[in-house]
């Protein structure tokens, strides 16, 4: 049912944990399945220098969080915003259709963290999709 890459990122997640005093935080959740993701970023010169996540959810939610952080680390904010849920799923060699919502959460979490950083920096925020972001202030 799951690819080897999904299993690898579930069993050995990359970038799991917290960033002390992050520049941006994205909290997203899916009220239907109960998955919750917290994505934290550190930004230097508009590049994501570090990114960490904490996810409460199924194996696919953990794997997509892990892969999404891998895809945006070292990227400019603009490049990171271009990472779609389809790109996350493809990088994991696919997800079962019933688990695609996990990749959407990962994309939404990255976007919410970048938006949080932009707003804190006094810059215009971005449009968040889906409306699943939670205000954590």
Phi and psi in degrees as GROMACS dihedral restraints (atoms count N, CA, C in turn):
[ dihedral_restraints ]
;  ai    aj    ak    al  type     phi  dphi    fc
    3     4     5     6     1  -105.7    20    10
    4     5     6     7     1   146.3    20    10
    6     7     8     9     1   -71.0    20    10
    7     8     9    10     1   165.0    20    10
    9    10    11    12     1   -61.4    20    10
   10    11    12    13     1   -36.5    20    10
   12    13    14    15     1   -65.3    20    10
   13    14    15    16     1   -41.3    20    10
   15    16    17    18     1   -60.6    20    10
   16    17    18    19     1   -46.7    20    10
   18    19    20    21     1   -62.7    20    10
   19    20    21    22     1   -39.3    20    10
   21    22    23    24     1   -64.3    20    10
   22    23    24    25     1   -45.6    20    10
   24    25    26    27     1   -72.3    20    10
   25    26    27    28     1   -22.5    20    10
   27    28    29    30     1   -77.1    20    10
   28    29    30    31     1   -46.2    20    10
   30    31    32    33     1   -76.0    20    10
   31    32    33    34     1   -32.1    20    10
   33    34    35    36     1  -131.1    20    10
   34    35    36    37     1    66.0    20    10
   36    37    38    39     1   -63.3    20    10
   37    38    39    40     1   139.6    20    10
   39    40    41    42     1   -90.7    20    10
   40    41    42    43     1   145.0    20    10
   42    43    44    45     1    62.7    20    10
   43    44    45    46     1    28.3    20    10
   45    46    47    48     1   -80.4    20    10
   46    47    48    49     1   142.4    20    10
   48    49    50    51     1   130.0    20    10
   49    50    51    52     1  -160.6    20    10
   51    52    53    54     1  -123.2    20    10
   52    53    54    55     1   156.3    20    10
   54    55    56    57     1  -108.8    20    10
   55    56    57    58     1   126.6    20    10
   57    58    59    60     1   -71.2    20    10
   58    59    60    61     1   131.1    20    10
   60    61    62    63     1    50.1    20    10
   61    62    63    64     1    60.0    20    10
   63    64    65    66     1   -66.0    20    10
   64    65    66    67     1   154.7    20    10
   66    67    68    69     1   -77.1    20    10
   67    68    69    70     1   -26.6    20    10
   69    70    71    72     1  -150.8    20    10
   70    71    72    73     1   144.0    20    10
   72    73    74    75     1  -132.9    20    10
   73    74    75    76     1   133.1    20    10
   75    76    77    78     1  -119.3    20    10
   76    77    78    79     1   121.7    20    10
   78    79    80    81     1  -112.7    20    10
   79    80    81    82     1   118.8    20    10
   81    82    83    84     1  -132.4    20    10
   82    83    84    85     1   155.3    20    10
   84    85    86    87     1  -154.2    20    10
   85    86    87    88     1   157.3    20    10
   87    88    89    90     1  -111.7    20    10
   88    89    90    91     1   108.9    20    10
   90    91    92    93     1   -63.9    20    10
   91    92    93    94     1   -21.6    20    10
   93    94    95    96     1   -72.9    20    10
   94    95    96    97     1   -48.8    20    10
   96    97    98    99     1  -102.0    20    10
   97    98    99   100     1   -11.5    20    10
   99   100   101   102     1    87.4    20    10
  100   101   102   103     1     0.5    20    10
  102   103   104   105     1   -66.3    20    10
  103   104   105   106     1   139.3    20    10
  105   106   107   108     1  -132.0    20    10
  106   107   108   109     1   136.1    20    10
  108   109   110   111     1  -128.0    20    10
  109   110   111   112     1   137.4    20    10
  111   112   113   114     1  -121.9    20    10
  112   113   114   115     1   117.4    20    10
  114   115   116   117     1  -112.0    20    10
  115   116   117   118     1   128.7    20    10
  117   118   119   120     1  -119.4    20    10
  118   119   120   121     1   137.1    20    10
  120   121   122   123     1  -127.3    20    10
  121   122   123   124     1   149.1    20    10
  123   124   125   126     1  -115.9    20    10
  124   125   126   127     1   127.9    20    10
  126   127   128   129     1  -117.1    20    10
  127   128   129   130     1   132.1    20    10
  129   130   131   132     1  -130.9    20    10
  130   131   132   133     1   120.9    20    10
  132   133   134   135     1    52.6    20    10
  133   134   135   136     1    44.3    20    10
  135   136   137   138     1    62.7    20    10
  136   137   138   139     1    23.2    20    10
  138   139   140   141     1  -118.8    20    10
  139   140   141   142     1   138.4    20    10
  141   142   143   144     1   -75.7    20    10
  142   143   144   145     1    99.5    20    10
  144   145   146   147     1   -77.5    20    10
  145   146   147   148     1   -32.4    20    10
  147   148   149   150     1  -149.9    20    10
  148   149   150   151     1   150.3    20    10
  150   151   152   153     1  -149.6    20    10
  151   152   153   154     1   136.1    20    10
  153   154   155   156     1  -136.0    20    10
  154   155   156   157     1   160.3    20    10
  156   157   158   159     1  -141.8    20    10
  157   158   159   160     1   155.2    20    10
  159   160   161   162     1  -131.9    20    10
  160   161   162   163     1   124.3    20    10
  162   163   164   165     1  -128.1    20    10
  163   164   165   166     1   133.3    20    10
  165   166   167   168     1  -109.5    20    10
  166   167   168   169     1   109.9    20    10
  168   169   170   171     1   172.7    20    10
  169   170   171   172     1  -167.5    20    10
  171   172   173   174     1   -74.3    20    10
  172   173   174   175     1   175.5    20    10
  174   175   176   177     1   -58.1    20    10
  175   176   177   178     1   -39.0    20    10
  177   178   179   180     1   -66.9    20    10
  178   179   180   181     1   -35.9    20    10
  180   181   182   183     1   -64.9    20    10
  181   182   183   184     1   -42.0    20    10
  183   184   185   186     1   -67.0    20    10
  184   185   186   187     1   -44.9    20    10
  186   187   188   189     1   -63.4    20    10
  187   188   189   190     1   -41.4    20    10
  189   190   191   192     1   -70.8    20    10
  190   191   192   193     1   -34.8    20    10
  192   193   194   195     1   -61.4    20    10
  193   194   195   196     1   -46.5    20    10
  195   196   197   198     1   -61.1    20    10
  196   197   198   199     1   -49.0    20    10
  198   199   200   201     1   -66.8    20    10
  199   200   201   202     1   -40.4    20    10
  201   202   203   204     1   -60.3    20    10
  202   203   204   205     1   -41.4    20    10
  204   205   206   207     1   -65.9    20    10
  205   206   207   208     1   -36.6    20    10
  207   208   209   210     1   -63.6    20    10
  208   209   210   211     1   -39.5    20    10
  210   211   212   213     1   -70.7    20    10
  211   212   213   214     1   -27.3    20    10
  213   214   215   216     1  -101.3    20    10
  214   215   216   217     1   -15.8    20    10
  216   217   218   219     1   -62.3    20    10
  217   218   219   220     1   128.8    20    10
  219   220   221   222     1    83.3    20    10
  220   221   222   223     1    -1.2    20    10
  222   223   224   225     1   -93.6    20    10
  223   224   225   226     1   156.2    20    10
  225   226   227   228     1   -69.2    20    10
  226   227   228   229     1   163.0    20    10
  228   229   230   231     1   -58.4    20    10
  229   230   231   232     1   -41.3    20    10
  231   232   233   234     1   -62.1    20    10
  232   233   234   235     1   -44.6    20    10
  234   235   236   237     1   -64.1    20    10
  235   236   237   238     1   -41.1    20    10
  237   238   239   240     1   -64.8    20    10
  238   239   240   241     1   -37.2    20    10
  240   241   242   243     1   -67.7    20    10
  241   242   243   244     1   -20.5    20    10
  243   244   245   246     1   -83.0    20    10
  244   245   246   247     1    -8.6    20    10
  246   247   248   249     1   -75.5    20    10
  247   248   249   250     1   118.6    20    10
  249   250   251   252     1   -99.9    20    10
  250   251   252   253     1   166.6    20    10
  252   253   254   255     1   -62.5    20    10
  253   254   255   256     1   -31.9    20    10
  255   256   257   258     1   -65.0    20    10
  256   257   258   259     1   -38.3    20    10
  258   259   260   261     1   -65.0    20    10
  259   260   261   262     1   -39.0    20    10
  261   262   263   264     1   -63.5    20    10
  262   263   264   265     1   -47.5    20    10
  264   265   266   267     1   -63.2    20    10
  265   266   267   268     1   -42.2    20    10
  267   268   269   270     1   -64.1    20    10
  268   269   270   271     1   -40.4    20    10
  270   271   272   273     1   -63.8    20    10
  271   272   273   274     1   -23.5    20    10
  273   274   275   276     1   -93.4    20    10
  274   275   276   277     1    11.8    20    10
  276   277   278   279     1    61.4    20    10
  277   278   279   280     1    33.2    20    10
  279   280   281   282     1    95.7    20    10
  280   281   282   283     1   156.5    20    10
  282   283   284   285     1  -132.0    20    10
  283   284   285   286     1   149.6    20    10
  285   286   287   288     1   -60.8    20    10
  286   287   288   289     1   144.3    20    10
  288   289   290   291     1   -51.0    20    10
  289   290   291   292     1   -36.8    20    10
  291   292   293   294     1   -72.1    20    10
  292   293   294   295     1    -9.1    20    10
  294   295   296   297     1  -110.6    20    10
  295   296   297   298     1     3.5    20    10
  297   298   299   300     1   -61.6    20    10
  298   299   300   301     1   -27.7    20    10
  300   301   302   303     1   -60.6    20    10
  301   302   303   304     1   -25.3    20    10
  303   304   305   306     1   -66.0    20    10
  304   305   306   307     1   -39.0    20    10
  306   307   308   309     1   -69.1    20    10
  307   308   309   310     1   -31.6    20    10
  309   310   311   312     1   -65.7    20    10
  310   311   312   313     1   -42.0    20    10
  312   313   314   315     1   -60.9    20    10
  313   314   315   316     1   -41.9    20    10
  315   316   317   318     1   -62.1    20    10
  316   317   318   319     1   -45.7    20    10
  318   319   320   321     1   -61.1    20    10
  319   320   321   322     1   -45.8    20    10
  321   322   323   324     1   -62.1    20    10
  322   323   324   325     1   -37.4    20    10
  324   325   326   327     1   -65.7    20    10
  325   326   327   328     1   -42.3    20    10
  327   328   329   330     1   -62.9    20    10
  328   329   330   331     1   -47.8    20    10
  330   331   332   333     1   -61.4    20    10
  331   332   333   334     1   -40.7    20    10
  333   334   335   336     1   -66.3    20    10
  334   335   336   337     1   -37.5    20    10
  336   337   338   339     1   -67.3    20    10
  337   338   339   340     1   -42.3    20    10
  339   340   341   342     1   -65.1    20    10
  340   341   342   343     1   -42.8    20    10
  342   343   344   345     1   -59.5    20    10
  343   344   345   346     1   -44.4    20    10
  345   346   347   348     1   -59.4    20    10
  346   347   348   349     1   -43.9    20    10
  348   349   350   351     1   -61.2    20    10
  349   350   351   352     1   -47.2    20    10
  351   352   353   354     1   -61.2    20    10
  352   353   354   355     1   -45.8    20    10
  354   355   356   357     1   -64.2    20    10
  355   356   357   358     1   -44.0    20    10
  357   358   359   360     1   -62.3    20    10
  358   359   360   361     1   -28.5    20    10
  360   361   362   363     1   -85.1    20    10
  361   362   363   364     1     1.5    20    10
  363   364   365   366     1    76.9    20    10
  364   365   366   367     1    20.3    20    10
  366   367   368   369     1  -106.0    20    10
  367   368   369   370     1   162.6    20    10
  369   370   371   372     1   -63.3    20    10
  370   371   372   373     1   137.2    20    10
  372   373   374   375     1   -76.8    20    10
  373   374   375   376     1   176.3    20    10
  375   376   377   378     1  -109.6    20    10
  376   377   378   379     1   162.6    20    10
  378   379   380   381     1   -76.3    20    10
  379   380   381   382     1   128.3    20    10
  381   382   383   384     1   -95.6    20    10
  382   383   384   385     1   136.0    20    10
  384   385   386   387     1   -81.6    20    10
  385   386   387   388     1   156.5    20    10
  387   388   389   390     1    72.2    20    10
  388   389   390   391     1   -23.5    20    10
  390   391   392   393     1    68.1    20    10
  391   392   393   394     1    23.0    20    10
  393   394   395   396     1   -92.6    20    10
  394   395   396   397     1    -1.0    20    10
  396   397   398   399     1   -72.2    20    10
  397   398   399   400     1   145.4    20    10
  399   400   401   402     1  -113.6    20    10
  400   401   402   403     1   137.6    20    10
  402   403   404   405     1   -74.8    20    10
  403   404   405   406     1   124.6    20    10
  405   406   407   408     1  -109.6    20    10
  406   407   408   409     1     9.3    20    10
